[in-house]
Amino acid sequence: MRGLLLLLLPWVLAAGVFRTDLRPENIKGDRIGSIRILDQRELLYGKIAGRQFSEISDLAYLKKHRWLFMISDEGELFRFKARFDARKILELTPMDADLLRKKSGKKLKKRRRDSEGLTLDERGRLYLSFEGKPRVARIAYDGRIFSYLKLPSAIDRAKKMWRRNKGLEALAWHPRYGLLTAPEYPVKGASRELQTIYALSGKRWSYGRGKEPNSAITALEVLDNGNLLILERSYAGLNRPVVVTLRELELDRCGGRRLCSTRVLARLDSSKGWAVENFEGLAKVGPDHFLMISDDNDNFFQRTILVYFEVTSNVLRVYRLDKIYQKRKIFHLPSLPLPVFGQ
């Protein structure tokens, strides 16, 4: 036992950002399907500003200040200084951390801090979704909750979810449709073969659910062509493969009762040699450049992994978001050169 402790001591004492590689040994290139993996880092911190750094469920990037926000399952909001170029992560430095609080400054009860999805709108306002009692809130950069937003009736009660604690897992901002959210699994009464994305304005989009066992939506983002980038995870037990899928969904040619077209951009399968982690979050940091982060479940044997990647092909072309942003003068998009899961 003493020998084991001595072996683990350097790992326990280490803190910071370290290079890692999730790829199977037989894959040497950076292209996987329709994405290019640019950089991979393990985030290893005990505490940041007195807050436990673990169970990261989503992230959002405010380019104006180069701030990368990360939210944990326990309502801890972390802020990093982050810079990227077209090929790698240039900087990732912890700045501060806060606990979610009421507008008055009083901290939320633990059962009310079950945060999951995180996103920024076109004006840099921060929003958060919750999975226990379904809610979407606008929050300050220091974790204070300004207000709760009205939800569509199909997802406004916990009793409508697949099961307990399987509420609003994913959240994204779309310049045309506003805030979009999705539960991990289809709601009660809906087809188990379909997943549905909900706009808070009332519109909805459904598509054929992934064929992998227990396939779930864990994060949403928006591609430059206006389509949706969906992160899915499949975990069905220790004796089954863990599969992480990145999928593109075409929003503008479907909706209501008309199913949406999708295509798989990349599929990371543990049975094919991928060192798959519990990926739960997405953030856009540049034109079709994204971050994907994993939740370590506060488990010694799991890791917080940050993957920087580029979507290299968007065949389901609708319109270019950079044109919309420029037209509305919202912000400038920089030019860039061409194991226990789900609990």
N, C-alpha and C positions, 0 to 999 in steps of 0.2 A: 504493500500500500504506500509506504514511504517513497519507493521508487517511482510509482505512478504520480504522486504529488509533485515530486521533483521534476518529472518530465513535463507536467502540465503547468508548472509555475511560470515559465516565460510567457506562455500563452495567456495565462490569467492576468499577468502584470502588464501585458501589451495593451496599448490603446492607440487608435488612429485609423487610418485608411490604408489598406494593403491590396496589392494586386492579387488577382485570382483568375481561374480559368474553369468555366463550366463545361467546356467542349469535350466530347469523347476524344480519345487518343488518335483515332483514325481521321479526325477532321482537323486540318491544319489551316484552312482558309478562314476568312471572316464572314463570307456570305453563307447565310442559312435561309433557303427559300427566297423570299422577297425582302429580307432584311440583311443589313451588314452590321455585325457586332463590332463596335469601335473600341470599347473599353469595359473592363470588368473590375470591380473593387469590392472588397469586404470591409464593412464598417464595424469596427470593434471598439466599443466604448462601454464602460460600466455606467457612469453617470455623466450627464452634461448639465452644468449649472444646477447641480443637486437633484436632477430628475433622471430616473432610470431610463436608459436608452435601450429599448427592446420593443418587440411586437409592433414594428412600423407597418401601418396598413395602407398609407397613401402619401403622395407628395405633390407639390405644386411649385412652379418656378416663376418668380417675378423678375423678369429680365432687367427692368429699369434699375433696380438696386442690386441685381445679381444675388438675390436671396432665394434659397431653396428651403421651402417649408416641408417638414415631415410630421405626420400625426401618428400617434400610437393608439392601440386598441384601448388604452387606459386613459385617454384624454390628455396626453402629454404632447404639447406642440413645440417642436424643435425648429430652430432656424440656423441654416448654414450659409456661409459665403461660398458661392459656387461660380466657376467660370469654365467655359467649354470652347474648344475650337471644332473644326470639322471632323477631327479624328480622335480626340481624346478629352478626358477630364483634366483641366488645367489646375483647378483649385477646388478643394472641398474642406472647409474649415468650420467647426462648430462656433456659433455666435452666442446663442442663449436658448433658454427653454422656459416654457410656462405651462401651467395647468389650466384646463378649460374652467372658466368661471362665469357666473351670472353677470349681467350688465352692472349690477351693484358692486361687483368685486368679490362676492362670496363664492366659494368654490362649489361646483356641482357635486351632488352625491355620486358615489362611485357607480351606481347602476345607471346613472344618467350620462356617464362619460364614455359610453360604448361607441366611440367614434370610428369611422371607417373611410368614407370618401372625402377627398379634399380637392378643391379647384379654385382658380382665380378667374374673374370675369374680365371683360375688355377694359375695365377701368381700374383693375388691380384690386378689386374687392374679393375677400376670401370667404369661401363657403365650405360647409362641412355637412356630411350626412352621417346618420346613426343607424345601427342595426337592431338594437333591442326594441325600443319604441321608435317606429319609423319617423324620422324628422330630418329636415334640412334647415340649417341655420346660417345666417351671415355672422361672421366673427371678426374681431379685431386681430391685428398681428400679434397681440399679446395674449390671445386666448379668450378675451371677454366676448360673450355672445350678445350681439346687438338685437337680433330678432329671429323668430322662426317663420319660415315661409309656408304658405298653404300648399298641401300636396293633392294630387289627383285622388279621387275617392278610391280607386283600385288599390292604392298602396298606403293609405293613411292610417291603418290600424295594424297592430302586431298580429291580431287574430287572422288577418288576411294573408300573412306570410306562410311559406311552405311549412316552417316549424319555428319554434322559439329561437330567438337570436339569429335569425336569417333574414334580416331586414335590408335596408338600403346600403348595399356594399359598395357601390360605385357612383361616382359623381363627375360630371364634366360640364364645361361651358362651351356652347356652340354659338357663333356669331349670328346665325339666322334663327335658331330655335331656343336659345337661352339655356337655362340649366336642364341637364339631362341626368337621370338617375336610373338605377336598376337594382333590384334585389338579386341575391346570389342565384336563386332558383325561381321557377315559375310560381306565381301566387296560387293560393287555393282556388280550385274551381277552373283553373286554366289548364290547357293541354300540357302534359309533362314533356311533350316533344318540342315545345317552343320556348324560346327566351324572349323577353319583351323589354324594350327600353322606353322609359317614360319621360316626356318633357313636362316640367311643372306647369306649363301653359295648357296641358291637356292632351296634346298629340302623343301618339305611341307608335312604335315600330316593333314588329315581331319577326323572328327568323328561326330557322331550324336549329334546335339545340345540338351541341356537339355530341358525337356518337360515343365518346369515351364515358365509362361509368362515372356517375355522380358529377358530371360536368357542371361547372358553376362559373358565373361571371364574377370577376374580382376587381376589374378596373375598366375605365373608359377614358379615351382621349379623342381628339379631333385631328384628322389628317389635313394636309394642305389642300386636297381636292374637295374638302367638305364632307367626306365620308367619315364614318366612325371607326376608331381603332379600339378593339375589344380584347381585353386580356381574360383568358379562361383558364381554369385549373381543374384537373380531374384527379381526385384521390379517393380510392375505394378500399383502402386497407393496406397493411404492411406487405402483404403477399401480392399486391397488384402494382403495376407501373404508375408512377406519378407523371402526368402529362401536362405541360403548359403550352397553351396555344395563343398565338396572336392572329386575330381575324379582322378583316376589313368588311364593313357593312355599308351598303349604299343607301343613304337616307332619302334622297330626293325622288326616287322612283318607286316608292312603296309607302306603306303606312296604313293604319286602320286594319282592315281585314286582308289587305294585300301583303303577302310575305315579302321580306326584303332579300335581295341577293347578297350573298357573302362569299368570301374566298379566304382560304387560310394563307396567311403570309409566312408564318413559321410555326414549327411544332417541335418542342423540346421534350423528348421522351426518355425517362430514366432507364427503360429497358433497352434503349439504343446507346447507352453509355453517357448520357447527359447527367451531370451532377445537379439535378433539378432541386431548387428550393421552393419554398411556399410563396411564390410571387403574387403580390396583392395590389401593387400600386403602379401607376403610370403618370408621367409628367412630360409635357412638351417643352423643349428648351431651345428649339430653332426649327427652321423649315424642315419638316419630316424627320427631325432628330428628337429622340425621346429617351427618357430614363425609365427603367423598370426596377422595382425594389421588392425584396422578399421580407416576410414576417417570420421572425425566428421563434415565435410562440413562447418566448421566454424560456427556451429549452437549450440546455448546454450543448446538445448535439446538433442544433440547427444554427443557421447563420443569417446575418443581415447582409444581403448581396445587392449591389447596385450595378445594373447593366446599362451602358450607354449604347444606343443603336440607332441606325438610320433605316427608314423604310425606303427601299430603292426603286420600287415600281408600284404605281397606282393605276392599274388598267381600268378601274371603275371610276373614270374621270367624270366629275360633275362641274365644278367650278373651282377657281383658285382662291383660297382664303386670303392670300397675301394681297390680291387685288381688292378684296372687300376691305381689308384693314387699311390699305392705302387710301381707298376712296373715302372711308369714314374718318380717316386720320386718327385711328384709335391708338396705335403704337407702331413703331418701326420694326419690321421683321428683318433681321440681319441676313445677308446673303452668305451661304455656305457652299464651298466647293462640293462640284459634283464628286423516426421521422414521422411527425404528426402534423397533419395539415387540416386547415379549415375548421378548427374547433374554437 
